[in-house]
Amino acid sequence: MASSETDSGCPGVEEGESFVKLCVLEGFSESSETKALIASLPEVHGDMVTSERTTEKFLVTMDRYQEQPHLLDPHLEWMVNMMLEFVRSDTSPPSLVHLSFKFLYIISKVRGYKIFMQLLPHEVADVHPVLDLLSRQDPKDTETWETRYMLLLWLSMTCLIPFDLCRLDGHLDSDGGKAKESTMDRILAIAKSYLLVSDSSRDAACVLVSKFMTRPDVKMKRLGDFLDYSLTTITQTNDLSPLDIGMLDGALQSLGKLFKHGKRDDLLQYAPTIMQCLEKKHLSESSQAKLRKQGVKLTQRLGLTFLKPRLAAWRYQRGNRSLTANLSASQSATAATPEVEIQELEEDYDIPEEVETVIEYLLVGLKDKETIVRWSAAKGIGRVTGRLPKELADEVVESLLDCFSFQETDNAWHGGCLALAELGRRGLLLPSRLTDGM
């Protein structure tokens, strides 16, 4: 560990001022201690006190790397492999399996599930064992939710195998003449069931949906039915009961991730129907912040589906860092992309009518009372504006500047600032508009 200290004896710091201590970790220094903790799991899993003490030690160690989780990367593989040995062993009792998954969850929480889940094995031979283990779990058991969370992420990774899932089924009618459920239907049933739970397993189930439903064989057979199921859930639920709130959150979150990871050509035909459903639901008026946030996230993904992927040719291009080079370039060189060429590129680009509804929804989200909703709306404004022609993008900026009216609340001003920052970061806030935003 490297640290630097500035106390009252340093120049420029008066006596009585508190000293500032900056600590920067240089690497994962607890490798041997962590290996010993993981190796001790078979001995401690049976005793609740010892198990909790071991878990607490591991949690404290991992939490030290919350700000620098990348330092764990060289050690993640051996940690995961050690714990998966316990999980895969036929002699491991359920308590050891659950404790191993709890340790895996702690690591994924620190490193982030998107990075961590890539380390989980995803061979063809892993599909049925993971599916069978997940099928034996009790969704109502509050003590083992980490196990279900990690198994759902693991199942998500196994869905990436490039083979048609029907090849894993064998003879479906071989079980005493009774037809067995196909692998595809089993995974879909599990995903739907965990979209309804109230713990973090619902978030992992949404990841599973995004990986599973975008498979070529699955989207051809099950995508339309799943979207109908999701729209029915959204239509028939409200934000008045905890059960309905959970169901609505699962449906919105799964659709948001599906439209994020799915191909535009596969989802474009369904986007208008989903947009109409969201308009009727009036999620922006919901009393639940997480539902308003999921509504904003899904709306922006629908907007990106309506618009073709493109890099705005009109975006601001940073000049040279050298003042001399800038001055010489301004005298002799013209712009990299002439205005006439930009106009020709944008003439053949049609903007669907639904995009206006999307932008209006996001502008309303900028005025939300919760920061997390305003932030999501600001990112959506940036993403959607980057695919618009220059004239329409300028209209978005003009509408955005209305947030800075003295009749607006502090929330609107903050949301407007977030959106302007996002546009500036993406090069979509042109110099001609800078004076209006000052």
Secondary structure per residue as TSV (DSSP state, phi and psi in degrees):
chain	resnum	aa	ss	phi	psi
A	1	M	-	360.0	131.1
A	2	A	E	-107.0	135.1
A	3	S	E	-140.6	150.8
A	4	S	E	-127.3	138.9
A	5	E	E	-125.1	141.1
A	6	T	E	-127.0	111.0
A	7	D	-	-114.6	-169.9
A	8	S	T	-67.0	-13.5
A	9	G	T	-85.5	-7.0
A	10	C	S	-82.7	151.4
A	11	P	T	-60.5	140.1
A	12	G	T	86.2	-1.3
A	13	V	-	-117.5	118.3
A	14	E	-	-76.5	157.7
A	15	E	T	-65.0	144.7
A	16	G	T	94.9	-19.3
A	17	E	S	-75.6	143.6
A	18	S	-	-70.7	141.6
A	19	F	-	-81.4	154.4
A	20	V	E	-108.4	130.0
A	21	K	E	-122.5	122.0
A	22	L	E	-109.5	125.3
A	23	C	E	-118.5	127.1
A	24	V	E	-125.4	121.4
A	25	L	-	-76.2	139.5
A	26	E	-	-99.8	-16.3
A	27	G	S	-179.0	178.1
A	28	F	-	-84.7	96.6
A	29	S	T	-87.7	-8.2
A	30	E	T	-101.9	31.3
A	31	S	H	-60.5	-48.4
A	32	S	H	-67.1	-40.3
A	33	E	H	-64.7	-39.9
A	34	T	H	-65.6	-41.1
A	35	K	H	-62.9	-37.8
A	36	A	H	-67.5	-39.2
A	37	L	H	-63.2	-45.0
A	38	I	H	-66.4	-40.5
A	39	A	H	-65.6	-22.4
A	40	S	T	-85.0	-4.5
A	41	L	H	-57.5	-41.1
A	42	P	H	-62.3	-23.5
A	43	E	H	-89.5	-27.9
A	44	V	H	-101.4	-12.3
A	45	H	T	-64.1	-26.7
A	46	G	T	-80.2	-20.0
A	47	D	-	-105.0	121.6
A	48	M	H	-64.0	-42.9
A	49	V	H	-65.3	-48.5
A	50	T	H	-65.0	-38.4
A	51	S	H	-63.4	-44.5
A	52	E	H	-66.7	-36.6
A	53	R	H	-66.0	-41.8
A	54	T	H	-65.2	-41.9
A	55	T	H	-62.8	-40.5
A	56	E	H	-64.5	-41.0
A	57	K	H	-61.6	-44.2
A	58	F	H	-65.3	-39.6
A	59	L	H	-64.8	-42.9
A	60	V	H	-63.1	-41.1
A	61	T	H	-62.9	-46.6
A	62	M	H	-68.4	-36.3
A	63	D	H	-64.4	-22.0
A	64	R	T	-63.6	-20.2
A	65	Y	T	-107.0	20.5
A	66	Q	S	-60.9	-37.9
A	67	E	S	-84.7	-19.9
A	68	Q	-	-133.8	61.0
A	69	P	G	-66.6	-20.7
A	70	H	G	-64.3	-19.0
A	71	L	G	-67.4	-18.4
A	72	L	G	-80.9	-16.5
A	73	D	H	-53.4	-45.7
A	74	P	H	-65.1	-14.0
A	75	H	H	-111.5	-5.4
A	76	L	H	-64.4	-39.6
A	77	E	H	-62.4	-47.4
A	78	W	H	-70.7	-31.4
A	79	M	H	-66.1	-44.6
A	80	V	H	-64.2	-43.8
A	81	N	H	-63.6	-38.3
A	82	M	H	-62.2	-43.5
A	83	M	H	-76.3	-32.2
A	84	L	H	-69.6	-24.1
A	85	E	H	-62.4	-41.0
A	86	F	H	-66.4	-39.5
A	87	V	H	-66.7	-40.6
A	88	R	H	-81.5	-16.9
A	89	S	-	-69.7	132.7
A	90	D	T	-70.2	-18.9
A	91	T	T	-90.6	-4.8
A	92	S	-	-74.8	125.6
A	93	P	-	-71.0	160.9
A	94	P	H	-56.1	-35.8
A	95	S	H	-64.2	-36.5
A	96	L	H	-70.1	-39.0
A	97	V	H	-62.8	-45.7
A	98	H	H	-65.3	-39.4
A	99	L	H	-66.2	-37.6
A	100	S	H	-64.1	-42.4
A	101	F	H	-68.3	-30.9
A	102	K	H	-64.8	-41.2
A	103	F	H	-64.9	-40.6
A	104	L	H	-62.7	-38.6
A	105	Y	H	-64.7	-40.3
A	106	I	H	-59.5	-42.3
A	107	I	H	-65.4	-43.6
A	108	S	H	-65.5	-32.2
A	109	K	H	-67.1	-38.7
A	110	V	H	-75.6	-47.1
A	111	R	H	-81.9	-22.5
A	112	G	-	98.2	131.7
A	113	Y	H	-66.1	-28.7
A	114	K	H	-64.1	-38.6
A	115	I	H	-79.6	-43.5
A	116	F	H	-66.7	-40.8
A	117	M	G	-65.0	-19.3
A	118	Q	G	-68.5	-18.4
A	119	L	G	-83.8	-14.0
A	120	L	S	-72.4	135.2
A	121	P	-	-62.7	139.1
A	122	H	-	-140.4	56.0
A	123	E	-	-88.9	168.5
A	124	V	H	-59.8	-36.1
A	125	A	H	-68.9	-12.2
A	126	D	H	-88.8	-16.6
A	127	V	H	-61.8	-57.8
A	128	H	H	-68.7	-40.9
A	129	P	H	-59.0	-43.0
A	130	V	H	-67.0	-41.7
A	131	L	H	-64.5	-41.4
A	132	D	H	-66.8	-42.2
A	133	L	H	-64.5	-38.8
A	134	L	H	-69.1	-34.2
A	135	S	H	-67.1	-24.7
A	136	R	T	-86.0	-3.6
A	137	Q	S	-80.4	153.2
A	138	D	-	-101.5	109.5
A	139	P	T	-61.2	-17.5
A	140	K	T	-93.3	-3.3
A	141	D	-	-79.2	109.8
A	142	T	T	-75.7	-12.0
A	143	E	T	-87.3	-15.5
A	144	T	-	-123.4	26.4
A	145	W	H	-66.1	-27.6
A	146	E	H	-62.8	-35.7
A	147	T	H	-62.3	-46.8
A	148	R	H	-66.7	-38.4
A	149	Y	H	-60.2	-49.6
A	150	M	H	-69.1	-36.4
A	151	L	H	-65.5	-36.4
A	152	L	H	-66.7	-40.0
A	153	L	H	-65.1	-39.9
A	154	W	H	-64.4	-43.3
A	155	L	H	-63.3	-33.5
A	156	S	H	-61.0	-40.4
A	157	M	H	-70.2	-36.8
A	158	T	H	-67.1	-20.9
A	159	C	T	-70.4	-7.7
A	160	L	T	-85.0	-1.9
A	161	I	-	-61.7	141.0
A	162	P	S	-82.1	6.1
A	163	F	S	-99.1	149.4
A	164	D	-	-62.1	134.3
A	165	L	G	-64.8	-23.0
A	166	C	G	-65.6	-20.7
A	167	R	G	-70.1	-17.8
A	168	L	G	-89.0	-6.4
A	169	D	T	-83.2	-31.0
A	170	G	-	66.9	-136.0
A	171	H	-	-96.5	107.2
A	172	L	T	-70.3	-19.5
A	173	D	T	-102.6	19.6
A	174	S	T	-84.5	-7.2
A	175	D	B	-89.3	78.5
A	176	G	T	62.6	30.5
A	177	G	T	80.3	-5.8
A	178	K	B	-94.2	129.8
A	179	A	-	-66.2	130.9
A	180	K	-	-89.9	156.8
A	181	E	-	-74.9	136.8
A	182	S	-	-70.2	159.5
A	183	T	H	-60.3	-40.6
A	184	M	H	-61.3	-45.2
A	185	D	H	-69.3	-34.1
A	186	R	H	-65.0	-44.9
A	187	I	H	-64.8	-42.0
A	188	L	H	-64.6	-40.1
A	189	A	H	-64.8	-40.5
A	190	I	H	-66.0	-43.2
A	191	A	H	-60.3	-44.8
A	192	K	H	-64.1	-40.6
A	193	S	H	-66.3	-36.3
A	194	Y	H	-84.3	-9.3
A	195	L	T	-72.1	-12.2
A	196	L	T	-101.0	-7.1
A	197	V	-	-78.4	167.5
A	198	S	S	-103.3	-2.8
A	199	D	S	-101.6	-170.8
A	200	S	T	-68.0	-12.0
A	201	S	H	-60.1	-26.0
A	202	R	H	-62.8	-39.1
A	203	D	H	-64.3	-41.3
A	204	A	H	-67.8	-33.7
A	205	A	H	-64.8	-34.4
A	206	C	H	-65.7	-37.6
A	207	V	H	-63.9	-41.8
A	208	L	H	-59.9	-42.9
A	209	V	H	-60.3	-43.7
A	210	S	H	-65.6	-33.5
A	211	K	H	-81.1	-39.7
A	212	F	H	-76.1	-46.6
A	213	M	T	-72.9	-14.7
A	214	T	T	-93.5	1.8
A	215	R	S	-65.8	143.0
A	216	P	H	-57.7	-41.2
A	217	D	H	-74.2	-32.3
A	218	V	H	-77.7	-44.1
A	219	K	H	-64.4	-27.7
A	220	M	H	-72.9	-31.3
A	221	K	H	-104.8	-28.0
A	222	R	T	-126.8	-9.5
A	223	L	H	-62.5	-48.2
A	224	G	H	-60.4	-42.8
A	225	D	H	-65.4	-39.2
A	226	F	H	-66.6	-39.6
A	227	L	H	-65.8	-38.0
A	228	D	H	-62.2	-41.9
A	229	Y	H	-61.5	-42.7
A	230	S	H	-66.7	-42.7
A	231	L	H	-65.3	-37.1
A	232	T	H	-63.4	-41.5
A	233	T	H	-62.1	-44.0
A	234	I	H	-64.2	-40.8
A	235	T	H	-69.7	-38.5
A	236	Q	H	-92.8	1.2
A	237	T	-	-113.3	165.0
A	238	N	-	-138.9	-176.8
A	239	D	S	-107.0	31.6
A	240	L	S	-98.5	-31.9
A	241	S	S	-114.0	148.0
A	242	P	H	-58.0	-36.0
A	243	L	H	-64.6	-46.5
A	244	D	H	-65.7	-36.8
A	245	I	H	-62.4	-43.2
A	246	G	H	-64.3	-43.1
A	247	M	H	-63.8	-42.1
A	248	L	H	-67.2	-40.3
A	249	D	H	-63.3	-42.3
A	250	G	H	-63.5	-41.8
A	251	A	H	-66.0	-45.3
A	252	L	H	-66.5	-43.7
A	253	Q	H	-66.6	-40.3
A	254	S	H	-66.8	-39.7
A	255	L	H	-65.8	-39.4
A	256	G	H	-61.1	-44.8
A	257	K	H	-70.3	-33.6
A	258	L	H	-65.0	-44.1
A	259	F	H	-74.2	-18.7
A	260	K	H	-76.2	-42.7
A	261	H	H	-97.6	-17.7
A	262	G	S	-77.4	165.9
A	263	K	-	-82.5	140.9
A	264	R	H	-59.6	-41.1
A	265	D	H	-63.0	-30.2
A	266	D	H	-79.7	-29.0
A	267	L	H	-105.1	-14.8
A	268	L	T	-59.3	-37.7
A	269	Q	T	-66.9	-23.5
A	270	Y	T	-93.4	-16.7
A	271	A	H	-60.3	-44.9
A	272	P	H	-60.3	-39.5
A	273	T	H	-64.8	-42.6
A	274	I	H	-66.8	-37.5
A	275	M	H	-63.4	-41.3
A	276	Q	H	-63.7	-38.8
A	277	C	H	-63.5	-41.3
A	278	L	H	-66.9	-37.9
A	279	E	H	-61.0	-41.5
A	280	K	H	-71.4	-24.4
A	281	K	H	-78.4	-25.3
A	282	H	T	53.9	53.1
A	283	L	G	-66.0	-25.1
A	284	S	G	-65.0	-17.1
A	285	E	G	-98.0	3.0
A	286	S	-	-68.0	150.7
A	287	S	S	-83.0	-8.4
A	288	Q	-	-98.8	119.1
A	289	A	H	-63.1	-37.6
A	290	K	H	-68.2	-29.8
A	291	L	H	-73.4	-38.8
A	292	R	H	-64.3	-38.7
A	293	K	H	-64.6	-47.1
A	294	Q	H	-64.4	-33.7
A	295	G	H	-62.9	-41.8
A	296	V	H	-65.7	-43.5
A	297	K	H	-64.4	-43.4
A	298	L	H	-67.5	-39.4
A	299	T	H	-62.2	-43.3
A	300	Q	H	-67.4	-33.7
A	301	R	H	-68.3	-35.5
A	302	L	H	-65.2	-40.9
A	303	G	H	-61.0	-40.5
A	304	L	H	-68.9	-26.8
A	305	T	H	-72.8	-38.0
A	306	F	H	-65.1	-32.2
A	307	L	S	-98.4	139.2
A	308	K	-	-69.2	143.3
A	309	P	-	-63.0	125.3
A	310	R	-	-158.1	154.9
A	311	L	-	-103.5	118.1
A	312	A	-	-58.2	119.6
A	313	A	T	-72.1	-18.2
A	314	W	T	-90.8	-2.3
A	315	R	S	-62.2	158.2
A	316	Y	-	-69.1	129.4
A	317	Q	-	-106.0	121.1
A	318	R	-	-65.9	138.6
A	319	G	-	-80.6	-168.6
A	320	N	-	-72.4	151.3
A	321	R	S	-77.3	-15.9
A	322	S	-	-87.8	127.8
A	323	L	H	-63.8	-40.1
A	324	T	H	-61.9	-43.6
A	325	A	H	-65.6	-37.2
A	326	N	H	-65.0	-43.4
A	327	L	H	-65.9	-41.7
A	328	S	H	-69.3	-35.1
A	329	A	H	-69.2	-35.3
A	330	S	H	-69.2	-23.2
A	331	Q	H	-85.0	-31.3
A	332	S	H	-115.9	-34.2
A	333	A	-	-93.4	154.0
A	334	T	-	-102.7	176.2
A	335	A	-	-63.9	152.8
A	336	A	S	-63.8	-37.2
A	337	T	S	-123.2	108.4
A	338	P	-	-59.8	152.5
A	339	E	H	-61.6	-36.7
A	340	V	H	-64.0	-40.6
A	341	E	H	-65.7	-38.9
A	342	I	H	-62.6	-42.7
A	343	Q	H	-63.7	-38.9
A	344	E	H	-65.2	-36.4
A	345	L	H	-67.5	-30.5
A	346	E	H	-93.3	-12.6
A	347	E	H	-65.8	-34.2
A	348	D	T	-89.7	12.9
A	349	Y	-	-109.1	112.7
A	350	D	-	-92.3	137.5
A	351	I	-	-104.8	119.7
A	352	P	-	-62.0	152.7
A	353	E	T	-64.1	-29.9
A	354	E	H	-64.7	-20.8
A	355	V	H	-63.2	-36.0
A	356	E	H	-61.9	-41.0
A	357	T	H	-64.0	-40.1
A	358	V	H	-61.1	-47.0
A	359	I	H	-65.3	-40.9
A	360	E	H	-61.5	-40.4
A	361	Y	H	-63.8	-42.0
A	362	L	H	-68.9	-36.2
A	363	L	H	-64.8	-36.3
A	364	V	H	-66.2	-38.2
A	365	G	H	-63.3	-26.2
A	366	L	T	-65.8	-19.7
A	367	K	T	-100.8	7.9
A	368	D	-	-64.1	154.2
A	369	K	S	-77.8	-13.5
A	370	E	S	-103.4	133.5
A	371	T	H	-61.3	-38.4
A	372	I	H	-64.8	-31.3
A	373	V	H	-73.9	-43.3
A	374	R	H	-62.1	-40.1
A	375	W	H	-65.0	-43.7
A	376	S	H	-63.7	-40.2
A	377	A	H	-65.0	-38.7
A	378	A	H	-63.6	-42.8
A	379	K	H	-65.2	-36.4
A	380	G	H	-64.6	-41.0
A	381	I	H	-58.5	-44.1
A	382	G	H	-64.0	-43.7
A	383	R	H	-66.2	-46.1
A	384	V	H	-69.4	-42.3
A	385	T	H	-61.3	-32.5
A	386	G	T	-65.4	-13.0
A	387	R	T	-108.1	5.9
A	388	L	S	-95.9	155.3
A	389	P	-	-63.7	164.0
A	390	K	H	-60.4	-43.6
A	391	E	H	-64.1	-44.3
A	392	L	H	-69.0	-36.6
A	393	A	H	-63.7	-36.5
A	394	D	H	-66.9	-33.7
A	395	E	H	-66.8	-35.5
A	396	V	H	-63.6	-44.3
A	397	V	H	-62.7	-39.6
A	398	E	H	-63.4	-42.7
A	399	S	H	-66.4	-34.4
A	400	L	H	-65.0	-36.4
A	401	L	H	-66.9	-16.9
A	402	D	G	-66.4	-18.2
A	403	C	G	-65.0	-18.3
A	404	F	G	-97.6	24.5
A	405	S	S	-77.2	149.6
A	406	F	T	-70.0	-12.4
A	407	Q	T	-82.4	-11.8
A	408	E	S	-86.4	161.8
A	409	T	-	-84.2	173.4
A	410	D	H	-62.5	-32.5
A	411	N	H	-61.9	-42.1
A	412	A	H	-65.3	-40.8
A	413	W	H	-63.0	-43.2
A	414	H	H	-65.7	-43.7
A	415	G	H	-62.2	-39.0
A	416	G	H	-63.2	-40.2
A	417	C	H	-64.4	-41.8
A	418	L	H	-61.4	-42.3
A	419	A	H	-67.6	-42.0
A	420	L	H	-62.4	-40.3
A	421	A	H	-63.3	-40.0
A	422	E	H	-66.8	-41.5
A	423	L	H	-64.4	-41.9
A	424	G	H	-64.1	-38.9
A	425	R	H	-63.2	-33.4
A	426	R	T	-90.5	2.1
A	427	G	T	74.6	22.7
A	428	L	-	-101.8	-2.0
A	429	L	S	-101.9	98.8
A	430	L	-	-73.5	153.9
A	431	P	G	-55.9	-29.7
A	432	S	G	-65.9	-19.9
A	433	R	G	-99.1	-5.0
A	434	L	H	-64.1	-38.2
A	435	T	H	-66.6	-31.3
A	436	D	H	-70.8	-29.5
A	437	G	H	-88.6	-4.9
A	438	M	-	-82.4	360.0
